[in-house]
Amino acid sequence: MTSLTADGMAELFSGAVTLAKSGEKISPRGMATHAVRDVHLLLTQPRARLLYAPPARIVNPAFAVAETVWHLSGSDAPWIFDYNDRLRQFADDGILLGAYGPRMRNWAGRSTNSPASWRSFRPTPTPGEP
């Protein structure tokens, strides 16, 4: 396993890009890219999670909010493309698979949109909750 650790998102992103350049050359959907498997990314300062790395990456706050709502909704509805049309090139028959869509919301056959899943994000159980 390869581990990348950084205090800020820009440093973590830069390390991931450098690592990806050495990855296996693949071409899903006919688009050349590099794949690196078994990588663990650790952001040590979670409040430094906003990536600001112009001109390569420019944050679109409206898309960031829309994407969060879209993920949490558990929907595969195509309205997300209204906020980022480039996502269409990664969709299969209009549905995002990969790190988006069903894979993220149904990990290993378990729904990630259940109360039990949300409780797993808490460091300790809230008193009175199962």
C-alpha positions in Angstrom: 0.0 0.0 0.0 1.1 3.5 -0.8 0.4 6.2 1.8 0.3 10.0 1.2 0.0 12.3 4.2 -0.3 16.1 4.2 -1.6 18.9 6.3 -3.4 20.7 3.4 -5.4 19.6 0.4 -3.1 21.4 -2.1 -0.1 19.3 -0.9 -2.1 16.1 -0.8 -3.4 16.8 -4.4 0.1 17.6 -5.6 1.4 14.3 -4.2 -1.5 12.3 -5.7 -0.8 13.9 -9.1 2.9 13.0 -8.9 2.0 9.4 -7.8 -0.5 9.1 -10.6 2.0 9.9 -13.3 3.9 6.7 -12.4 0.8 4.6 -12.5 -0.3 1.9 -14.9 -1.4 3.4 -18.3 -5.1 2.5 -18.9 -7.8 3.9 -21.3 -11.3 3.5 -19.9 -14.0 4.9 -22.3 -11.0 5.5 -24.7 -9.6 8.3 -22.4 -5.9 7.8 -21.6 -5.1 8.0 -17.9 -3.0 6.3 -15.2 -4.2 4.0 -12.5 -2.6 3.6 -9.1 -4.2 1.0 -6.8 -4.1 0.5 -3.0 -3.4 4.1 -2.1 -4.3 5.7 1.3 -4.6 9.4 1.5 -4.5 11.1 4.9 -5.4 14.8 5.4 -4.0 15.6 8.8 -5.8 19.0 9.1 -9.4 18.3 8.0 -10.3 22.0 8.0 -7.8 22.5 5.2 -9.8 20.4 2.9 -10.6 23.0 0.3 -8.4 22.7 -2.8 -7.1 25.9 -4.2 -4.6 25.3 -6.9 -5.1 27.7 -9.8 -4.8 27.6 -12.7 -5.1 23.8 -12.7 -8.0 23.5 -10.3 -10.4 26.2 -9.6 -13.2 25.6 -7.0 -16.8 26.1 -8.1 -18.7 26.6 -4.9 -22.1 26.0 -6.5 -20.9 22.7 -7.8 -19.4 21.7 -4.5 -22.7 22.3 -2.7 -24.7 20.6 -5.5 -22.4 17.6 -5.5 -22.8 17.2 -1.8 -26.6 17.3 -2.0 -26.6 14.9 -4.9 -24.5 12.4 -3.1 -26.5 12.6 0.1 -29.8 12.3 -1.8 -28.8 8.8 -2.9 -30.0 9.8 -6.4 -28.6 9.1 -9.8 -30.7 11.9 -11.3 -28.9 13.7 -14.1 -29.5 17.2 -12.6 -25.8 17.1 -11.4 -24.7 17.6 -15.0 -26.3 21.0 -14.9 -23.6 22.0 -12.4 -20.7 20.2 -14.2 -21.3 19.2 -17.7 -17.8 17.6 -17.9 -19.1 14.7 -15.7 -21.1 13.4 -18.8 -17.8 12.1 -20.3 -17.4 9.8 -17.3 -21.0 8.5 -17.3 -22.2 5.2 -18.6 -25.6 5.6 -20.3 -26.1 8.8 -18.3 -25.2 7.2 -14.9 -22.0 7.9 -13.0 -20.5 4.7 -11.7 -16.8 4.9 -10.6 -16.3 6.8 -7.4 -19.7 8.5 -7.9 -23.2 7.2 -7.9 -24.1 3.6 -6.9 -20.6 2.6 -5.8 -20.3 5.4 -3.3 -23.9 5.0 -2.0 -23.9 1.2 -1.9 -20.5 0.1 -0.7 -20.0 -3.7 -0.5 -23.7 -4.3 -0.7 -24.5 -2.0 2.2 -26.3 1.3 1.8 -24.3 4.3 2.9 -27.5 6.4 3.3 -28.8 4.6 6.4 -28.9 5.9 10.0 -26.4 3.2 11.0 -24.0 4.4 8.3 -24.3 8.0 9.5 -23.7 7.0 13.2 -20.5 5.3 12.1 -19.0 8.7 11.4 -19.4 9.8 15.0 -16.4 9.2 17.3 -18.6 7.9 20.1 -22.3 7.0 20.2 -24.7 9.6 21.3 -26.4 8.7 24.6 -29.7 7.1 24.1 -29.1 6.0 20.5 -28.6 2.4 19.5 
